[in-house]
Amino acid sequence: MIVKYITGAVFVALALAEDIKYVKIKNKLILFFLLAGFVEACIAGGVSGLLHSAAGAAVPLLLLPLFALRFLGAGDIKSFCVLGAIFGVKGVIEIMAFSIIFGGLIAFGFMIYKRNALERFKALWLYFKLCISTKKILPYSGINNRDAVFRFGYAIASGFAVYAAYNLYIM
């Protein structure tokens, strides 16, 4: 049982490091840990474990609209797929929920630090107005400023840490 938490922690640490350094997460890392999750699930639960692992890896694909809108990057969704392969459906849903909460907290912190909350909410309002007027869901560009964005890998790492700490504590 502890092996999957170690696997998850190593993956999250390496993915965050790549996200920070390269602003992307390499597919080699994703594939290696995705396969590790499948193998671990198969060893622990046979075919049933493998199917549960595959279902967990598929759940994050529900976030693809957020990628299309540019709210999440491809590496973020692929990272959730890896965590789904390791922790299954329930685990990845909890990790995604914690990560989204942390993402909101980080974004709120950025707005306070940069003192641009009004500007950011105005950009979001204009985006919604544009979508309504064109009757299309368009990619969100927000504030065209690199300082206005953060690596979501921080939120994923934080969400995973809370999930792992909670589950290891009650174990």
N, C-alpha and C positions, 0 to 999 in steps of 0.2 A: 504494500500500500504506500509506503513512504517513497518508494522508487519513483512513482509518478509525480510526486511533489518535487523531488529533486530534478527529474527530467523537465518539468514545467519551469522551475526556477532557473535552470541553466539556459533553457530556451529563451525565456523572457529577458534574462540578463544579456545574452548575446544579441537578441533582436533589438533591444533598446540601444546597445552600443552601436550596432550598425545603423539604426535609425538616426542616432545623433551624428555619427561620423559621415555617413554617405547620403543621408536623407532618403534612404530606401532600405529595404530588407531583402537580402539576396535570396533568390529562389533555391539555391543549394541548401541554405540553412533551413528554409521552410520544408523542403522535401525530406531532408534528413530527419527532422524532428516529427514530421507527419508520419513517416514510416516507423519511427521509433514508437510513436503512440499506437499505431496499428499493431505492431509486433507485441508490444507490452500488453495490449488489450487481448490479443489472441492467446498469449501465454497464460494470462490470468483467467480468461473466461471462455476460451475456445471460440467457436464460430459465433456464439451469442455475444461474446465480448467484442469481437471484431465488428459485428453489425452495430452494436451500440457505439463503438468508437467512430465508425463511418457516419452514423447518424449525427453524432456530436460534431464531426468535421463539416457536415453539410449545413447545420443550423446557421452558422454565421453568414452563409450566402444570402440570407434574408436581409442582410445589411447592404447589399449591392446598390439599392437606390441611394443610400448615403454616399457611396462612392461616385455614382453618376452625378450627384449634386455637389461633389467635391467637399463634403463634410468629413469624409474619411478617405485615407489613401488605400491603395491596393494592398500594401504591406500590412496595414492594420487589420483588414479583413482576413488576409491569409494567416496572420498571427492568431486571430481568433479561431480559424479552422484548425490550426495545430493544437491549440489548447482544447478544442472540442474533441480532437482525436485522442488526446491524453486523458481528459476528464469526463468525456461523455456529454450527453445532451443537457442534463441538469447542471452539471458543472460549468459548461461554457455559457449557459444562460445567466448563471449567477456571476461569472467573471465579467461578461459583457455588461450586466447591470451595474456592477461596482465600477467598471471602467468608465461607463457613461456618466455616472455620478462624479467620479474624480475628474473627468474631462470638463464637466460643467464648473466644478470648483476651480480648476486650473484656469479656465477661460475667465471666470469671475475675478480671480486673482490678477490676471493680466489686465483686465479692464481697470481695476483699481490702481495697479502699479503704473499703467500707461496713461491713466486718467482720460480714457477715450470711450467710456461706456456709451455716452450719448451718440457719438459718431458711429459706433458699432451698431447700436440699435437702429439708428437712422438708415444705415446701409442695409440692414436686414429688412426693415420696413419697405424700403425702395425695391428690394428684391421681390418681396411678396406682392407688391403692387404691380411690378413688371410681369410676374407670372400670371396674375389675375387678368391684366390687360391683354396679354398675348394668348391667354388660355393654354399656356405650355409650361411645363416644369423645366426650367432652365438651370444649367450649372451655376452654383452660387460662387461669385467671385469676391463678395464681401468688400473689405477694405483692401485695395491692391497695395499691400505693404507687408514685406516679409516679417517685420517686427510684430505684426498683428496676428501671427499664427504661432502655434507651438506643435511640437512633435507629439502625436497622440500616443506614442510608445510610452511616455511617462504615465499616462492615464491607465494604459493596459498593465504596466508593471505594478502600479498602485492597486488596481482592481484585483490582480492576481495575488498580490501580497495579502490583502485583506481576506480574500477567499481562502488562501492556503492557511493563514494564521487561524482563522475561525475553524476550519475543518480539521486541522491538526490539533487544535485545542480540545475539540469535542471528541476526538478519536479515542 
